Amino acid sequence: MKITICGSMQFEPKMAELSEELQQRGYEVDKPNIVEGHAYGVGEDLDKNAGLKRGFIDEHFAKIDSSEAILVVNETKNGIDHYIGGNTLIEIAYAYSQGLDIFLLNPVPEVGYADEIRGMHPTVLDGDIDEIDTYVANLPLVYMSTESVLKHAAVGRAMRKAGISVRVAGTKVDSGVAEQPMSVEETYDGAMNRQKALVDLGQIADYYVTVESGQHQIHDNHSKFGCTVVIVEPAGGAVQAGIDLDVEFPQEWLDKIPSVYPDLGALVQKEFGAAEKDPYTFLTGGKLTRRNVIENATYNVVAQLQT
């Protein structure tokens, strides 16, 4: 589970302490850019400060965009106990709009917008981050047919957007198809093979989920488009499936699969130095990521569970 820490930069030492402790507990953690606390000079032009501030806001929003929860560090500042300022308030609202879990280190401050904070239903920890562990341990379990951290995060966020906070675990099982399926039929078969193998393991969970990524050509005038098949099976419930097509991939990339690389993720790692197996980043200038694609495809399926 990934948690992004939010709060006034005056609380940066506490943020660093909590970040280290949460990582030791197995959470992935992001926190504000420490530079922000030293970026504004006294008497500087307000327009210049506004430009700097926008950059820091965008940077932190991007961290929230890849998280499943935020932790708000709210200590004493300017004589106000449990201080939450304007910047942190909009971060809370931004996380709330995505359905993320919201943790407050300390109680809601007595400020004019306290009702708005309470209305976003944060979990108050009363200074004890052990409560995060307790909260997470009691969430419904999603068990996936993969150990991919990226897929776990995408499914966790998609479930939250649909109003279901979950914890995610998984194990790798065989798809029975090529590593890079090259048709929607092959992608679907791989997903169903994984799902059956997953359920047959007998692991007790609330949801069983498989995500299979492939390629598919839908028209002779185009090369192949990305294809994502998502299978969601509630324990004791009916199987829900979704098939999404997304962006068109360059034919020169596809010509190297599987003769040179096993999949497009390996291609972008080798040819573009990508840290992750994510071809979408290079096709969209960073505006779309593989996690975005999986998250959206999963949300489309999970939304059906709410009817």
NORLIN-V423373 format. One record per residue. N is the residue number from 1. SS is DSSP state (alpha for helix, beta for strand, coil for the rest). OMEGA is omega in whole degrees, -180 to 180 (* if undefined). D_CENTER is the distance of its C-alpha to the mean C-alpha in whole Angstrom. Layout:
BEGIN
n ss omega d_center
N SS OMEGA D_CENTER
N SS OMEGA D_CENTER
END
This chain:
BEGIN
n ss omega d_center
1 coil 178 9
2 beta 180 7
3 beta 173 10
4 beta -180 11
5 beta 180 15
6 beta 176 16
7 coil 177 20
8 coil 180 23
9 alpha 173 24
10 alpha -180 27
11 alpha -175 25
12 alpha 178 24
13 alpha 178 26
14 alpha 177 24
15 alpha -180 21
16 alpha 179 22
17 alpha -179 23
18 alpha 178 20
19 alpha -180 18
20 alpha -179 20
21 alpha 179 21
22 alpha 178 17
23 alpha 177 17
24 alpha 178 20
25 coil 176 19
26 coil 178 16
27 coil 168 13
28 beta -171 11
29 beta 169 12
30 beta 177 12
31 coil -178 15
32 coil 176 17
33 coil -176 19
34 alpha -180 23
35 alpha -176 25
36 alpha -179 24
37 alpha -177 26
38 alpha -170 29
39 coil -171 29
40 coil 178 31
41 coil 179 35
42 coil 177 37
43 coil 179 39
44 coil 179 37
45 coil -177 36
46 alpha 179 34
47 alpha 177 33
48 alpha 178 32
49 alpha 179 30
50 alpha 178 28
51 alpha 177 27
52 alpha -177 26
53 alpha 179 24
54 alpha 179 22
55 alpha 180 21
56 alpha 177 20
57 alpha -179 18
58 alpha -179 16
59 alpha -177 15
60 alpha 175 14
61 alpha 179 12
62 alpha 177 10
63 alpha 178 9
64 alpha -179 8
65 coil 179 6
66 coil -177 4
67 coil 174 5
68 coil -180 6
69 beta 169 9
70 beta 173 12
71 beta -179 15
72 beta 176 18
73 coil -175 21
74 coil 179 24
75 coil -177 27
76 coil 178 31
77 beta 179 31
78 coil 179 34
79 coil -179 36
80 beta 176 33
81 coil 175 31
82 coil -173 28
83 coil 169 27
84 coil -178 24
85 coil -176 25
86 alpha -179 24
87 alpha 180 22
88 alpha 178 20
89 alpha -179 21
90 alpha 175 19
91 alpha 176 16
92 alpha -179 16
93 alpha 180 17
94 alpha 178 14
95 alpha 179 11
96 alpha -178 14
97 alpha 179 14
98 coil 179 10
99 coil -176 11
100 coil 174 10
101 beta -178 12
102 beta 178 14
103 beta 172 17
104 beta 180 20
105 coil -179 22
106 coil -176 25
107 coil 178 26
108 coil -179 26
109 coil 177 29
110 coil -179 32
111 coil -176 31
112 coil -179 32
113 coil 179 28
114 alpha -180 28
115 alpha 179 28
116 alpha 178 25
117 alpha 180 23
118 alpha -179 24
119 alpha 177 23
120 coil 171 20
121 coil 177 20
122 coil 172 19
123 beta -178 20
124 beta -175 22
125 coil -177 23
126 coil 175 26
127 coil -173 25
128 coil -178 25
129 coil 169 21
130 alpha -179 22
131 alpha 175 21
132 alpha 179 18
133 alpha -180 19
134 alpha 180 21
135 alpha -177 18
136 alpha -178 16
137 alpha -178 19
138 coil 178 20
139 coil 173 17
140 beta -178 17
141 beta 169 16
142 beta 178 15
143 beta -173 16
144 beta -180 15
145 coil -180 18
146 coil 173 16
147 coil -177 15
148 coil 178 12
149 alpha 180 10
150 alpha -180 8
151 alpha 177 9
152 alpha -179 8
153 alpha -179 4
154 alpha -180 5
155 alpha 178 8
156 alpha 179 7
157 alpha -180 5
158 alpha 179 8
159 alpha -180 10
160 alpha 177 10
161 alpha 179 10
162 coil 175 13
163 coil -178 15
164 coil 175 14
165 coil -175 12
166 beta 165 12
167 beta -173 12
168 beta 173 12
169 beta 179 14
170 beta 176 16
171 coil -178 19
172 coil 174 20
173 coil -174 22
174 coil 179 24
175 coil -177 24
176 coil 178 28
177 coil 180 27
178 coil 179 27
179 coil 175 24
180 coil 178 23
181 beta -173 24
182 coil 173 26
183 coil 179 27
184 alpha 179 25
185 alpha 180 28
186 alpha 179 27
187 alpha 179 23
188 alpha 179 24
189 alpha 179 26
190 alpha 179 24
191 alpha -179 21
192 alpha 177 24
193 alpha 179 25
194 alpha -177 22
195 alpha 180 22
196 alpha 180 26
197 alpha 179 26
198 alpha -178 23
199 alpha -179 24
200 alpha 178 28
201 coil 178 26
202 coil 177 27
203 coil 179 24
204 coil -180 24
205 coil 178 21
206 coil 178 20
207 beta 174 18
208 beta -172 18
209 beta 174 16
210 beta 174 16
211 beta 178 15
212 beta -179 17
213 beta 179 17
214 beta 180 21
215 beta 178 23
216 beta 176 26
217 coil -176 28
218 coil -179 29
219 coil -178 32
220 coil -179 35
221 coil -175 34
222 coil 171 31
223 coil -175 29
224 coil 175 26
225 beta 173 23
226 beta -177 20
227 beta 178 20
228 beta 175 17
229 beta -180 18
230 beta 176 16
231 beta 177 18
232 beta -177 18
233 beta 175 21
234 beta 179 21
235 coil 180 23
236 coil -177 27
237 coil -179 26
238 coil 177 26
239 beta 174 23
240 beta -179 21
241 beta 176 21
242 beta 178 19
243 beta -180 20
244 beta 168 18
245 beta -176 20
246 beta -171 19
247 beta 178 20
248 beta -179 23
249 coil 180 24
250 coil -179 27
251 alpha -180 30
252 alpha 173 30
253 alpha -175 27
254 alpha -180 28
255 coil -178 31
256 coil -179 30
257 beta -1 28
258 coil -174 29
259 coil -179 32
260 coil -179 31
261 beta 180 27
262 coil 180 26
263 coil -177 23
264 alpha 176 21
265 alpha 178 19
266 alpha 179 22
267 alpha -177 23
268 alpha 176 21
269 alpha -176 21
270 alpha -173 25
271 alpha -177 26
272 alpha 179 23
273 coil -179 22
274 coil 178 19
275 coil -180 17
276 coil 178 15
277 coil -172 16
278 coil 179 14
279 alpha -176 17
280 alpha -180 16
281 alpha -177 15
282 alpha 179 19
283 alpha -172 20
284 alpha -179 18
285 coil 178 19
286 coil -179 15
287 coil 179 15
288 coil 179 13
289 coil 178 11
290 alpha 178 11
291 alpha 177 7
292 alpha -177 8
293 alpha -179 11
294 alpha 180 10
295 alpha -179 8
296 alpha 179 11
297 alpha 180 13
298 alpha 179 12
299 alpha -180 12
300 alpha 179 16
301 alpha -177 17
302 alpha 178 15
303 alpha 180 17
304 alpha -180 20
305 alpha -175 20
306 alpha -177 21
307 coil * 24
END
